[in-house]
């Protein structure tokens, strides 16, 4: 049986409301959902008039379910004479007035439902959960604290105050900017035109350009690790540029093959399935990685059951172990060094980004300094070669 279309579901939902005697309706306006019907007049609460409340929800089944819950909540307020326009934040648009609930926790929960049901996100279920808990929830919690402290409704000013509470050029500030932008888009809140510039800070700071480990340091650090199991973790991350948790969620069977040394990161990771090539290939032998193709149990015994833990917790174990051994290199140093290695050898940015499991935009922004240097060097080399050819011809 084919799933019912959104339009058909909308009709059935409104029919059920009518059968219950509820006069409010859910309506589709463009690609957003609204509530429409008799509501207490803002000038005289004893009177009612037909009004519209825009919910900012997308026109899909999940959005419809959330709209129905909101309508039922609103209807109960009216029935118990507890409805108050003061509990809704007003926002004007060119065509209509939009209202948003004052309760910031309710807004966050609604956005959370949208986040996990959004089909445009390609993350796996576990990846979505990890992404929510690490890249969204911390910043939404701070937004909630700032909103409650100001005793105000969600608005552009509070979003900006939350963003600027993080240090400039920090990764936390950039992630906060991404999370709050998604929230603002969901609720149709207009952000400042320079929001991207204000939230800039993803990846490496200028001060970190000098701190990336050389290949020699990476090789020397390997010998500082006393536990052979954690040596293998370190070797995999250095050779393949893996995220902390990805070490424990990939197919390593090809490590014993003569030519093909490609590993496959599983779909249940943060950014889904992708394949990675080794740079440098000789490190497979140096770090004794081939043994993992026969026995995955040579890796540390870490709980990877995503019904009982999260990708974030798995990754945290790796970071903690690096600190416990007092290594001069962090896990993400290895990942960044791998990326820059691919830039120096001329691997196309689109391919490198795909292997790292992130977008080309993030790849370019994060490694802009090295990519620019590479492209400029190519241009210089071409000019010099052309000049040499011209001299030879003459």
Secondary structure as GFF3:
##gff-version 3
##sequence-region A 1 394
A	DSSP	alpha_helix	6	19	.	.	.	ID=ss1
A	DSSP	beta_strand	25	29	.	.	.	ID=ss2
A	DSSP	beta_strand	32	40	.	.	.	ID=ss3
A	DSSP	beta_strand	48	58	.	.	.	ID=ss4
A	DSSP	alpha_helix	61	79	.	.	.	ID=ss5
A	DSSP	three_ten_helix	85	87	.	.	.	ID=ss6
A	DSSP	beta_strand	88	92	.	.	.	ID=ss7
A	DSSP	beta_strand	97	101	.	.	.	ID=ss8
A	DSSP	alpha_helix	104	117	.	.	.	ID=ss9
A	DSSP	alpha_helix	125	135	.	.	.	ID=ss10
A	DSSP	alpha_helix	137	150	.	.	.	ID=ss11
A	DSSP	alpha_helix	156	163	.	.	.	ID=ss12
A	DSSP	alpha_helix	171	186	.	.	.	ID=ss13
A	DSSP	alpha_helix	195	198	.	.	.	ID=ss14
A	DSSP	three_ten_helix	206	208	.	.	.	ID=ss15
A	DSSP	alpha_helix	215	222	.	.	.	ID=ss16
A	DSSP	alpha_helix	228	240	.	.	.	ID=ss17
A	DSSP	three_ten_helix	245	248	.	.	.	ID=ss18
A	DSSP	beta_strand	250	251	.	.	.	ID=ss19
A	DSSP	three_ten_helix	253	256	.	.	.	ID=ss20
A	DSSP	beta_strand	263	265	.	.	.	ID=ss21
A	DSSP	beta_strand	274	276	.	.	.	ID=ss22
A	DSSP	alpha_helix	283	286	.	.	.	ID=ss23
A	DSSP	three_ten_helix	289	293	.	.	.	ID=ss24
A	DSSP	three_ten_helix	296	298	.	.	.	ID=ss25
A	DSSP	alpha_helix	311	324	.	.	.	ID=ss26
A	DSSP	alpha_helix	331	344	.	.	.	ID=ss27
A	DSSP	alpha_helix	349	356	.	.	.	ID=ss28
A	DSSP	alpha_helix	360	366	.	.	.	ID=ss29
A	DSSP	alpha_helix	368	393	.	.	.	ID=ss30
###
